[in-house]
């Protein structure tokens, strides 16, 4: 009976570690998506403005010469807005801290299962 109980503890610890890994991967994915979206939003705005100017009749190169500074200026306005950049970065850092806390919570569960 001792061997079966020992094997069940090992299986339970392995399952807890597997779930811990899944939570880690999901939290890393969420952080990458969050900060990736912050990078891709201005690039998407440039592409949309170029397409919009193409509909109006401007050449793609000329539209790019107009769209890139326009999006840069919008980025400057966002940067100069008091507290906005700090709030966006703090939200991402909170996301990182929450993921770290959730992953570390599994260590206590694994220790409880081992006993």
Backbone as XML, in Angstrom:
<?xml version="1.0"?>
<chain id="A" units="angstrom">
  <residue number="1" name="UNK">
    <atom name="N" x="0.829" y="-1.195" z="0.000"/>
    <atom name="CA" x="0.000" y="0.000" z="0.000"/>
    <atom name="C" x="0.872" y="1.257" z="0.000"/>
  </residue>
  <residue number="2" name="UNK">
    <atom name="N" x="2.044" y="1.128" z="0.599"/>
    <atom name="CA" x="2.955" y="2.262" z="0.679"/>
    <atom name="C" x="3.418" y="2.696" z="-0.707"/>
  </residue>
  <residue number="3" name="UNK">
    <atom name="N" x="3.661" y="1.745" z="-1.614"/>
    <atom name="CA" x="4.127" y="2.052" z="-2.962"/>
    <atom name="C" x="3.059" y="2.758" z="-3.778"/>
  </residue>
  <residue number="4" name="UNK">
    <atom name="N" x="1.810" y="2.339" z="-3.627"/>
    <atom name="CA" x="0.707" y="2.973" z="-4.369"/>
    <atom name="C" x="0.526" y="4.414" z="-3.907"/>
  </residue>
  <residue number="5" name="UNK">
    <atom name="N" x="0.593" y="4.626" z="-2.600"/>
    <atom name="CA" x="0.429" y="5.979" z="-2.061"/>
    <atom name="C" x="1.566" y="6.885" z="-2.528"/>
  </residue>
  <residue number="6" name="UNK">
    <atom name="N" x="2.771" y="6.353" z="-2.583"/>
    <atom name="CA" x="3.925" y="7.127" z="-3.036"/>
    <atom name="C" x="3.778" y="7.481" z="-4.521"/>
  </residue>
  <residue number="7" name="UNK">
    <atom name="N" x="3.307" y="6.523" z="-5.307"/>
    <atom name="CA" x="3.119" y="6.788" z="-6.729"/>
    <atom name="C" x="2.020" y="7.822" z="-6.968"/>
  </residue>
  <residue number="8" name="UNK">
    <atom name="N" x="0.955" y="7.777" z="-6.171"/>
    <atom name="CA" x="-0.129" y="8.759" z="-6.317"/>
    <atom name="C" x="0.364" y="10.159" z="-5.969"/>
  </residue>
  <residue number="9" name="UNK">
    <atom name="N" x="1.223" y="10.259" z="-4.955"/>
    <atom name="CA" x="1.777" y="11.568" z="-4.612"/>
    <atom name="C" x="2.618" y="12.116" z="-5.758"/>
  </residue>
  <residue number="10" name="UNK">
    <atom name="N" x="3.407" y="11.236" z="-6.389"/>
    <atom name="CA" x="4.226" y="11.664" z="-7.519"/>
    <atom name="C" x="3.355" y="12.120" z="-8.685"/>
  </residue>
  <residue number="11" name="UNK">
    <atom name="N" x="2.268" y="11.389" z="-8.935"/>
    <atom name="CA" x="1.353" y="11.764" z="-10.014"/>
    <atom name="C" x="0.675" y="13.089" z="-9.698"/>
  </residue>
  <residue number="12" name="UNK">
    <atom name="N" x="0.258" y="13.271" z="-8.453"/>
    <atom name="CA" x="-0.385" y="14.531" z="-8.064"/>
    <atom name="C" x="0.581" y="15.709" z="-8.197"/>
  </residue>
  <residue number="13" name="UNK">
    <atom name="N" x="1.821" y="15.512" z="-7.782"/>
    <atom name="CA" x="2.822" y="16.584" z="-7.916"/>
    <atom name="C" x="3.058" y="16.887" z="-9.392"/>
  </residue>
  <residue number="14" name="UNK">
    <atom name="N" x="3.132" y="15.831" z="-10.214"/>
    <atom name="CA" x="3.337" y="16.045" z="-11.651"/>
    <atom name="C" x="2.161" y="16.809" z="-12.259"/>
  </residue>
  <residue number="15" name="UNK">
    <atom name="N" x="0.942" y="16.508" z="-11.843"/>
    <atom name="CA" x="-0.226" y="17.231" z="-12.354"/>
    <atom name="C" x="-0.217" y="18.695" z="-11.919"/>
  </residue>
  <residue number="16" name="UNK">
    <atom name="N" x="0.177" y="18.929" z="-10.680"/>
    <atom name="CA" x="0.263" y="20.311" z="-10.198"/>
    <atom name="C" x="1.321" y="21.068" z="-10.985"/>
  </residue>
  <residue number="17" name="UNK">
    <atom name="N" x="2.451" y="20.448" z="-11.232"/>
    <atom name="CA" x="3.513" y="21.103" z="-12.007"/>
    <atom name="C" x="3.070" y="21.342" z="-13.455"/>
  </residue>
  <residue number="18" name="UNK">
    <atom name="N" x="2.303" y="20.400" z="-14.013"/>
    <atom name="CA" x="1.790" y="20.580" z="-15.364"/>
    <atom name="C" x="0.837" y="21.777" z="-15.418"/>
  </residue>
  <residue number="19" name="UNK">
    <atom name="N" x="-0.061" y="21.862" z="-14.465"/>
    <atom name="CA" x="-0.975" y="23.004" z="-14.415"/>
    <atom name="C" x="-0.215" y="24.308" z="-14.177"/>
  </residue>
  <residue number="20" name="UNK">
    <atom name="N" x="0.825" y="24.249" z="-13.367"/>
    <atom name="CA" x="1.659" y="25.429" z="-13.129"/>
    <atom name="C" x="2.307" y="25.884" z="-14.435"/>
  </residue>
  <residue number="21" name="UNK">
    <atom name="N" x="2.788" y="24.945" z="-15.205"/>
    <atom name="CA" x="3.400" y="25.279" z="-16.487"/>
    <atom name="C" x="2.380" y="25.889" z="-17.447"/>
  </residue>
  <residue number="22" name="UNK">
    <atom name="N" x="1.172" y="25.333" z="-17.472"/>
    <atom name="CA" x="0.124" y="25.866" z="-18.345"/>
    <atom name="C" x="-0.222" y="27.302" z="-17.948"/>
  </residue>
  <residue number="23" name="UNK">
    <atom name="N" x="-0.353" y="27.558" z="-16.639"/>
    <atom name="CA" x="-0.640" y="28.915" z="-16.172"/>
    <atom name="C" x="0.513" y="29.849" z="-16.531"/>
  </residue>
  <residue number="24" name="UNK">
    <atom name="N" x="1.741" y="29.378" z="-16.415"/>
    <atom name="CA" x="2.903" y="30.187" z="-16.781"/>
    <atom name="C" x="2.871" y="30.546" z="-18.265"/>
  </residue>
  <residue number="25" name="UNK">
    <atom name="N" x="2.599" y="29.573" z="-19.115"/>
    <atom name="CA" x="2.571" y="29.814" z="-20.557"/>
    <atom name="C" x="1.454" y="30.793" z="-20.917"/>
  </residue>
  <residue number="26" name="UNK">
    <atom name="N" x="0.284" y="30.631" z="-20.307"/>
    <atom name="CA" x="-0.834" y="31.524" z="-20.604"/>
    <atom name="C" x="-0.521" y="32.945" z="-20.140"/>
  </residue>
  <residue number="27" name="UNK">
    <atom name="N" x="0.080" y="33.085" z="-18.965"/>
    <atom name="CA" x="0.394" y="34.433" z="-18.474"/>
    <atom name="C" x="1.478" y="35.088" z="-19.328"/>
  </residue>
  <residue number="28" name="UNK">
    <atom name="N" x="2.470" y="34.337" z="-19.761"/>
    <atom name="CA" x="3.504" y="34.892" z="-20.650"/>
    <atom name="C" x="2.880" y="35.305" z="-21.981"/>
  </residue>
  <residue number="29" name="UNK">
    <atom name="N" x="1.969" y="34.493" z="-22.483"/>
    <atom name="CA" x="1.285" y="34.819" z="-23.732"/>
    <atom name="C" x="0.490" y="36.114" z="-23.591"/>
  </residue>
  <residue number="30" name="UNK">
    <atom name="N" x="-0.212" y="36.284" z="-22.475"/>
    <atom name="CA" x="-1.000" y="37.500" z="-22.268"/>
    <atom name="C" x="-0.102" y="38.733" z="-22.214"/>
  </residue>
  <residue number="31" name="UNK">
    <atom name="N" x="1.041" y="38.620" z="-21.554"/>
    <atom name="CA" x="1.963" y="39.760" z="-21.458"/>
    <atom name="C" x="2.541" y="40.092" z="-22.835"/>
  </residue>
  <residue number="32" name="UNK">
    <atom name="N" x="2.908" y="39.077" z="-23.595"/>
    <atom name="CA" x="3.447" y="39.311" z="-24.935"/>
    <atom name="C" x="2.397" y="39.958" z="-25.830"/>
  </residue>
  <residue number="33" name="UNK">
    <atom name="N" x="1.163" y="39.495" z="-25.736"/>
    <atom name="CA" x="0.090" y="40.079" z="-26.545"/>
    <atom name="C" x="-0.158" y="41.526" z="-26.131"/>
  </residue>
  <residue number="34" name="UNK">
    <atom name="N" x="-0.146" y="41.809" z="-24.828"/>
    <atom name="CA" x="-0.399" y="43.160" z="-24.345"/>
    <atom name="C" x="0.649" y="44.144" z="-24.865"/>
  </residue>
  <residue number="35" name="UNK">
    <atom name="N" x="1.919" y="43.823" z="-24.645"/>
    <atom name="CA" x="2.969" y="44.739" z="-25.074"/>
    <atom name="C" x="3.147" y="44.717" z="-26.595"/>
  </residue>
  <residue number="36" name="UNK">
    <atom name="N" x="2.852" y="43.596" z="-27.229"/>
    <atom name="CA" x="2.879" y="43.542" z="-28.691"/>
    <atom name="C" x="1.824" y="44.434" z="-29.301"/>
  </residue>
  <residue number="37" name="UNK">
    <atom name="N" x="0.658" y="44.480" z="-28.667"/>
    <atom name="CA" x="-0.402" y="45.359" z="-29.158"/>
    <atom name="C" x="0.007" y="46.824" z="-29.040"/>
  </residue>
  <residue number="38" name="UNK">
    <atom name="N" x="0.752" y="47.147" z="-27.986"/>
    <atom name="CA" x="1.215" y="48.531" z="-27.840"/>
    <atom name="C" x="2.174" y="48.914" z="-28.962"/>
  </residue>
  <residue number="39" name="UNK">
    <atom name="N" x="2.926" y="47.958" z="-29.466"/>
    <atom name="CA" x="3.851" y="48.226" z="-30.570"/>
    <atom name="C" x="3.105" y="48.246" z="-31.905"/>
  </residue>
  <residue number="40" name="UNK">
    <atom name="N" x="2.138" y="47.337" z="-32.060"/>
    <atom name="CA" x="1.472" y="47.194" z="-33.347"/>
    <atom name="C" x="0.382" y="48.235" z="-33.602"/>
  </residue>
  <residue number="41" name="UNK">
    <atom name="N" x="-0.150" y="48.858" z="-32.563"/>
    <atom name="CA" x="-1.200" y="49.855" z="-32.771"/>
    <atom name="C" x="-0.750" y="51.016" z="-33.658"/>
  </residue>
  <residue number="42" name="UNK">
    <atom name="N" x="0.408" y="51.636" z="-33.410"/>
    <atom name="CA" x="0.827" y="52.714" z="-34.310"/>
    <atom name="C" x="1.107" y="52.221" z="-35.735"/>
  </residue>
  <residue number="43" name="UNK">
    <atom name="N" x="1.671" y="51.027" z="-35.847"/>
    <atom name="CA" x="1.941" y="50.494" z="-37.182"/>
    <atom name="C" x="0.644" y="50.242" z="-37.940"/>
  </residue>
  <residue number="44" name="UNK">
    <atom name="N" x="-0.367" y="49.758" z="-37.241"/>
    <atom name="CA" x="-1.662" y="49.533" z="-37.868"/>
    <atom name="C" x="-2.292" y="50.859" z="-38.274"/>
  </residue>
  <residue number="45" name="UNK">
    <atom name="N" x="-2.136" y="51.874" z="-37.448"/>
    <atom name="CA" x="-2.676" y="53.189" z="-37.796"/>
    <atom name="C" x="-2.008" y="53.727" z="-39.061"/>
  </residue>
  <residue number="46" name="UNK">
    <atom name="N" x="-0.712" y="53.506" z="-39.208"/>
    <atom name="CA" x="-0.016" y="53.941" z="-40.418"/>
    <atom name="C" x="-0.571" y="53.220" z="-41.641"/>
  </residue>
  <residue number="47" name="UNK">
    <atom name="N" x="-0.741" y="51.920" z="-41.535"/>
    <atom name="CA" x="-1.256" y="51.142" z="-42.665"/>
    <atom name="C" x="-2.668" y="51.590" z="-43.028"/>
  </residue>
  <residue number="48" name="UNK">
    <atom name="N" x="-3.520" y="51.798" z="-42.018"/>
    <atom name="CA" x="-4.892" y="52.224" z="-42.297"/>
    <atom name="C" x="-4.934" y="53.608" z="-42.944"/>
  </residue>
  <residue number="49" name="UNK">
    <atom name="N" x="-4.088" y="54.520" z="-42.474"/>
    <atom name="CA" x="-4.048" y="55.849" z="-43.094"/>
    <atom name="C" x="-3.541" y="55.785" z="-44.535"/>
  </residue>
  <residue number="50" name="UNK">
    <atom name="N" x="-2.561" y="54.937" z="-44.796"/>
    <atom name="CA" x="-2.060" y="54.788" z="-46.164"/>
    <atom name="C" x="-3.164" y="54.241" z="-47.069"/>
  </residue>
  <residue number="51" name="UNK">
    <atom name="N" x="-3.911" y="53.246" z="-46.573"/>
    <atom name="CA" x="-5.008" y="52.701" z="-47.380"/>
    <atom name="C" x="-6.103" y="53.735" z="-47.593"/>
  </residue>
  <residue number="52" name="UNK">
    <atom name="N" x="-6.400" y="54.518" z="-46.556"/>
    <atom name="CA" x="-7.423" y="55.553" z="-46.675"/>
    <atom name="C" x="-7.008" y="56.603" z="-47.700"/>
  </residue>
  <residue number="53" name="UNK">
    <atom name="N" x="-5.745" y="56.996" z="-47.673"/>
    <atom name="CA" x="-5.265" y="57.978" z="-48.645"/>
    <atom name="C" x="-5.193" y="57.384" z="-50.043"/>
  </residue>
  <residue number="54" name="UNK">
    <atom name="N" x="-4.993" y="56.071" z="-50.117"/>
    <atom name="CA" x="-5.027" y="55.411" z="-51.426"/>
    <atom name="C" x="-6.418" y="55.432" z="-52.015"/>
  </residue>
  <residue number="55" name="UNK">
    <atom name="N" x="-7.429" y="55.330" z="-51.178"/>
    <atom name="CA" x="-8.811" y="55.417" z="-51.653"/>
    <atom name="C" x="-9.092" y="56.823" z="-52.178"/>
  </residue>
  <residue number="56" name="UNK">
    <atom name="N" x="-8.552" y="57.828" z="-51.489"/>
    <atom name="CA" x="-8.743" y="59.212" z="-51.912"/>
    <atom name="C" x="-8.017" y="59.470" z="-53.233"/>
  </residue>
  <residue number="57" name="UNK">
    <atom name="N" x="-6.945" y="58.743" z="-53.500"/>
    <atom name="CA" x="-6.263" y="58.890" z="-54.779"/>
    <atom name="C" x="-4.789" y="59.212" z="-54.677"/>
  </residue>
  <residue number="58" name="UNK">
    <atom name="N" x="-4.250" y="59.222" z="-53.461"/>
    <atom name="CA" x="-2.819" y="59.496" z="-53.319"/>
    <atom name="C" x="-2.015" y="58.223" z="-53.561"/>
  </residue>
  <residue number="59" name="UNK">
    <atom name="N" x="-0.830" y="58.408" z="-54.092"/>
    <atom name="CA" x="0.088" y="57.299" z="-54.298"/>
    <atom name="C" x="0.504" y="56.732" z="-52.931"/>
  </residue>
  <residue number="60" name="UNK">
    <atom name="N" x="0.852" y="55.448" z="-52.872"/>
    <atom name="CA" x="1.228" y="54.806" z="-51.619"/>
    <atom name="C" x="2.438" y="55.433" z="-50.970"/>
  </residue>
  <residue number="61" name="UNK">
    <atom name="N" x="3.426" y="55.804" z="-51.779"/>
    <atom name="CA" x="4.641" y="56.412" z="-51.235"/>
    <atom name="C" x="4.347" y="57.793" z="-50.642"/>
  </residue>
  <residue number="62" name="UNK">
    <atom name="N" x="3.579" y="58.581" z="-51.343"/>
    <atom name="CA" x="3.216" y="59.907" z="-50.844"/>
    <atom name="C" x="2.328" y="59.775" z="-49.606"/>
  </residue>
  <residue number="63" name="UNK">
    <atom name="N" x="1.423" y="58.803" z="-49.649"/>
    <atom name="CA" x="0.551" y="58.571" z="-48.498"/>
    <atom name="C" x="1.375" y="58.160" z="-47.281"/>
  </residue>
  <residue number="64" name="UNK">
    <atom name="N" x="2.414" y="57.369" z="-47.488"/>
    <atom name="CA" x="3.286" y="56.968" z="-46.379"/>
    <atom name="C" x="4.043" y="58.160" z="-45.825"/>
  </residue>
  <residue number="65" name="UNK">
    <atom name="N" x="4.478" y="59.054" z="-46.715"/>
    <atom name="CA" x="5.185" y="60.255" z="-46.261"/>
    <atom name="C" x="4.281" y="61.156" z="-45.423"/>
  </residue>
  <residue number="66" name="UNK">
    <atom name="N" x="2.979" y="61.084" z="-45.646"/>
    <atom name="CA" x="2.037" y="61.879" z="-44.856"/>
    <atom name="C" x="1.605" y="61.122" z="-43.598"/>
  </residue>
  <residue number="67" name="UNK">
    <atom name="N" x="1.378" y="59.815" z="-43.731"/>
    <atom name="CA" x="0.803" y="59.026" z="-42.631"/>
    <atom name="C" x="1.785" y="58.811" z="-41.484"/>
  </residue>
  <residue number="68" name="UNK">
    <atom name="N" x="3.040" y="58.595" z="-41.795"/>
    <atom name="CA" x="4.011" y="58.302" z="-40.728"/>
    <atom name="C" x="4.187" y="59.492" z="-39.785"/>
  </residue>
  <residue number="69" name="UNK">
    <atom name="N" x="4.385" y="60.713" z="-40.295"/>
    <atom name="CA" x="4.453" y="61.839" z="-39.347"/>
    <atom name="C" x="3.134" y="62.092" z="-38.616"/>
  </residue>
  <residue number="70" name="UNK">
    <atom name="N" x="2.001" y="61.815" z="-39.292"/>
    <atom name="CA" x="0.703" y="62.018" z="-38.631"/>
    <atom name="C" x="0.558" y="61.082" z="-37.442"/>
  </residue>
  <residue number="71" name="UNK">
    <atom name="N" x="0.916" y="59.832" z="-37.612"/>
    <atom name="CA" x="0.837" y="58.867" z="-36.505"/>
    <atom name="C" x="1.891" y="59.195" z="-35.451"/>
  </residue>
  <residue number="72" name="UNK">
    <atom name="N" x="3.043" y="59.655" z="-35.878"/>
    <atom name="CA" x="4.064" y="60.088" z="-34.919"/>
    <atom name="C" x="3.566" y="61.235" z="-34.056"/>
  </residue>
  <residue number="73" name="UNK">
    <atom name="N" x="2.850" y="62.165" z="-34.673"/>
    <atom name="CA" x="2.290" y="63.290" z="-33.909"/>
    <atom name="C" x="1.223" y="62.800" z="-32.928"/>
  </residue>
  <residue number="74" name="UNK">
    <atom name="N" x="0.394" y="61.856" z="-33.365"/>
    <atom name="CA" x="-0.596" y="61.276" z="-32.442"/>
    <atom name="C" x="0.101" y="60.574" z="-31.272"/>
  </residue>
  <residue number="75" name="UNK">
    <atom name="N" x="1.208" y="59.887" z="-31.574"/>
    <atom name="CA" x="1.987" y="59.263" z="-30.503"/>
    <atom name="C" x="2.561" y="60.285" z="-29.547"/>
  </residue>
  <residue number="76" name="UNK">
    <atom name="N" x="2.991" y="61.420" z="-30.077"/>
    <atom name="CA" x="3.496" y="62.500" z="-29.228"/>
    <atom name="C" x="2.397" y="63.047" z="-28.323"/>
  </residue>
  <residue number="77" name="UNK">
    <atom name="N" x="1.197" y="63.202" z="-28.858"/>
    <atom name="CA" x="0.067" y="63.670" z="-28.045"/>
    <atom name="C" x="-0.226" y="62.677" z="-26.922"/>
  </residue>
  <residue number="78" name="UNK">
    <atom name="N" x="-0.201" y="61.387" z="-27.262"/>
    <atom name="CA" x="-0.432" y="60.358" z="-26.229"/>
    <atom name="C" x="0.677" y="60.405" z="-25.187"/>
  </residue>
  <residue number="79" name="UNK">
    <atom name="N" x="1.919" y="60.587" z="-25.645"/>
    <atom name="CA" x="3.058" y="60.630" z="-24.726"/>
    <atom name="C" x="2.963" y="61.826" z="-23.781"/>
  </residue>
  <residue number="80" name="UNK">
    <atom name="N" x="2.502" y="62.961" z="-24.294"/>
    <atom name="CA" x="2.423" y="64.164" z="-23.477"/>
    <atom name="C" x="1.184" y="64.213" z="-22.576"/>
  </residue>
  <residue number="81" name="UNK">
    <atom name="N" x="0.235" y="63.307" z="-22.789"/>
    <atom name="CA" x="-0.945" y="63.268" z="-21.923"/>
    <atom name="C" x="-0.500" y="62.825" z="-20.535"/>
  </residue>
  <residue number="82" name="UNK">
    <atom name="N" x="-0.775" y="63.635" z="-19.513"/>
    <atom name="CA" x="-0.274" y="63.323" z="-18.169"/>
    <atom name="C" x="-0.820" y="61.993" z="-17.643"/>
  </residue>
  <residue number="83" name="UNK">
    <atom name="N" x="0.092" y="61.104" z="-17.289"/>
    <atom name="CA" x="-0.277" y="59.862" z="-16.630"/>
    <atom name="C" x="-0.714" y="58.735" z="-17.546"/>
  </residue>
  <residue number="84" name="UNK">
    <atom name="N" x="-0.933" y="58.998" z="-18.834"/>
    <atom name="CA" x="-1.453" y="57.951" z="-19.714"/>
    <atom name="C" x="-0.421" y="56.862" z="-19.975"/>
  </residue>
  <residue number="85" name="UNK">
    <atom name="N" x="0.804" y="57.246" z="-20.319"/>
    <atom name="CA" x="1.845" y="56.243" z="-20.580"/>
    <atom name="C" x="2.152" y="55.437" z="-19.325"/>
  </residue>
  <residue number="86" name="UNK">
    <atom name="N" x="2.212" y="56.114" z="-18.189"/>
    <atom name="CA" x="2.472" y="55.417" z="-16.925"/>
    <atom name="C" x="1.356" y="54.432" z="-16.613"/>
  </residue>
  <residue number="87" name="UNK">
    <atom name="N" x="0.114" y="54.808" z="-16.893"/>
    <atom name="CA" x="-1.012" y="53.923" z="-16.635"/>
    <atom name="C" x="-0.952" y="52.678" z="-17.527"/>
  </residue>
  <residue number="88" name="UNK">
    <atom name="N" x="-0.599" y="52.863" z="-18.798"/>
    <atom name="CA" x="-0.520" y="51.736" z="-19.723"/>
    <atom name="C" x="0.596" y="50.785" z="-19.303"/>
  </residue>
  <residue number="89" name="UNK">
    <atom name="N" x="1.752" y="51.334" z="-18.951"/>
    <atom name="CA" x="2.870" y="50.489" z="-18.520"/>
    <atom name="C" x="2.553" y="49.816" z="-17.184"/>
  </residue>
  <residue number="90" name="UNK">
    <atom name="N" x="1.927" y="50.551" z="-16.263"/>
    <atom name="CA" x="1.564" y="49.962" z="-14.972"/>
    <atom name="C" x="0.570" y="48.823" z="-15.131"/>
  </residue>
  <residue number="91" name="UNK">
    <atom name="N" x="-0.347" y="48.953" z="-16.083"/>
    <atom name="CA" x="-1.297" y="47.862" z="-16.336"/>
    <atom name="C" x="-0.553" y="46.614" z="-16.807"/>
  </residue>
  <residue number="92" name="UNK">
    <atom name="N" x="0.454" y="46.795" z="-17.664"/>
    <atom name="CA" x="1.257" y="45.660" z="-18.107"/>
    <atom name="C" x="2.082" y="45.054" z="-16.987"/>
  </residue>
  <residue number="93" name="UNK">
    <atom name="N" x="2.647" y="45.906" z="-16.137"/>
    <atom name="CA" x="3.437" y="45.410" z="-15.000"/>
    <atom name="C" x="2.528" y="44.668" z="-14.014"/>
  </residue>
  <residue number="94" name="UNK">
    <atom name="N" x="1.315" y="45.169" z="-13.803"/>
    <atom name="CA" x="0.355" y="44.458" z="-12.952"/>
    <atom name="C" x="0.007" y="43.100" z="-13.536"/>
  </residue>
  <residue number="95" name="UNK">
    <atom name="N" x="-0.083" y="43.031" z="-14.845"/>
    <atom name="CA" x="-0.341" y="41.755" z="-15.512"/>
    <atom name="C" x="0.805" y="40.783" z="-15.262"/>
  </residue>
  <residue number="96" name="UNK">
    <atom name="N" x="2.029" y="41.280" z="-15.304"/>
    <atom name="CA" x="3.197" y="40.439" z="-15.031"/>
    <atom name="C" x="3.191" y="39.971" z="-13.574"/>
  </residue>
  <residue number="97" name="UNK">
    <atom name="N" x="2.925" y="40.885" z="-12.651"/>
    <atom name="CA" x="2.912" y="40.523" z="-11.226"/>
    <atom name="C" x="1.816" y="39.515" z="-10.916"/>
  </residue>
  <residue number="98" name="UNK">
    <atom name="N" x="0.648" y="39.680" z="-11.535"/>
    <atom name="CA" x="-0.451" y="38.744" z="-11.309"/>
    <atom name="C" x="-0.081" y="37.353" z="-11.816"/>
  </residue>
  <residue number="99" name="UNK">
    <atom name="N" x="0.515" y="37.291" z="-12.996"/>
    <atom name="CA" x="0.936" y="35.998" z="-13.525"/>
    <atom name="C" x="1.978" y="35.335" z="-12.645"/>
  </residue>
  <residue number="100" name="UNK">
    <atom name="N" x="2.932" y="36.114" z="-12.142"/>
    <atom name="CA" x="3.975" y="35.574" z="-11.261"/>
    <atom name="C" x="3.363" y="35.053" z="-9.965"/>
  </residue>
  <residue number="101" name="UNK">
    <atom name="N" x="2.397" y="35.791" z="-9.425"/>
    <atom name="CA" x="1.740" y="35.361" z="-8.189"/>
    <atom name="C" x="0.980" y="34.063" z="-8.396"/>
  </residue>
  <residue number="102" name="UNK">
    <atom name="N" x="0.287" y="33.952" z="-9.527"/>
    <atom name="CA" x="-0.482" y="32.725" z="-9.810"/>
    <atom name="C" x="0.437" y="31.524" z="-9.990"/>
  </residue>
  <residue number="103" name="UNK">
    <atom name="N" x="1.571" y="31.740" z="-10.655"/>
    <atom name="CA" x="2.506" y="30.635" z="-10.863"/>
    <atom name="C" x="3.126" y="30.212" z="-9.531"/>
  </residue>
  <residue number="104" name="UNK">
    <atom name="N" x="3.477" y="31.188" z="-8.687"/>
    <atom name="CA" x="4.069" y="30.859" z="-7.395"/>
    <atom name="C" x="3.074" y="30.196" z="-6.448"/>
  </residue>
  <residue number="105" name="UNK">
    <atom name="N" x="1.783" y="30.444" z="-6.637"/>
    <atom name="CA" x="0.774" y="29.819" z="-5.778"/>
    <atom name="C" x="0.773" y="28.304" z="-5.948"/>
  </residue>
  <residue number="106" name="UNK">
    <atom name="N" x="1.184" y="27.835" z="-7.111"/>
    <atom name="CA" x="1.225" y="26.393" z="-7.331"/>
    <atom name="C" x="2.320" y="25.724" z="-6.516"/>
  </residue>
  <residue number="107" name="UNK">
    <atom name="N" x="3.372" y="26.454" z="-6.114"/>
    <atom name="CA" x="4.428" y="25.858" z="-5.296"/>
    <atom name="C" x="3.880" y="25.409" z="-3.946"/>
  </residue>
  <residue number="108" name="UNK">
    <atom name="N" x="3.015" y="26.221" z="-3.341"/>
    <atom name="CA" x="2.402" y="25.831" z="-2.072"/>
    <atom name="C" x="1.515" y="24.606" z="-2.235"/>
  </residue>
  <residue number="109" name="UNK">
    <atom name="N" x="0.784" y="24.542" z="-3.345"/>
    <atom name="CA" x="-0.071" y="23.377" z="-3.596"/>
    <atom name="C" x="0.784" y="22.136" z="-3.777"/>
  </residue>
  <residue number="110" name="UNK">
    <atom name="N" x="1.895" y="22.262" z="-4.517"/>
    <atom name="CA" x="2.782" y="21.109" z="-4.742"/>
    <atom name="C" x="3.403" y="20.648" z="-3.428"/>
  </residue>
  <residue number="111" name="UNK">
    <atom name="N" x="3.785" y="21.586" z="-2.562"/>
    <atom name="CA" x="4.346" y="21.208" z="-1.264"/>
    <atom name="C" x="3.297" y="20.497" z="-0.408"/>
  </residue>
  <residue number="112" name="UNK">
    <atom name="N" x="2.051" y="20.953" z="-0.471"/>
    <atom name="CA" x="0.983" y="20.314" z="0.304"/>
    <atom name="C" x="0.692" y="18.908" z="-0.216"/>
  </residue>
  <residue number="113" name="UNK">
    <atom name="N" x="0.807" y="18.719" z="-1.520"/>
    <atom name="CA" x="0.543" y="17.395" z="-2.103"/>
    <atom name="C" x="1.657" y="16.425" z="-1.765"/>
  </residue>
  <residue number="114" name="UNK">
    <atom name="N" x="2.888" y="16.912" z="-1.659"/>
    <atom name="CA" x="4.035" y="16.031" z="-1.356"/>
    <atom name="C" x="3.942" y="15.421" z="0.028"/>
  </residue>
  <residue number="115" name="UNK">
    <atom name="N" x="3.361" y="16.140" z="0.965"/>
    <atom name="CA" x="3.323" y="15.672" z="2.363"/>
    <atom name="C" x="2.364" y="14.542" z="2.553"/>
  </residue>
</chain>
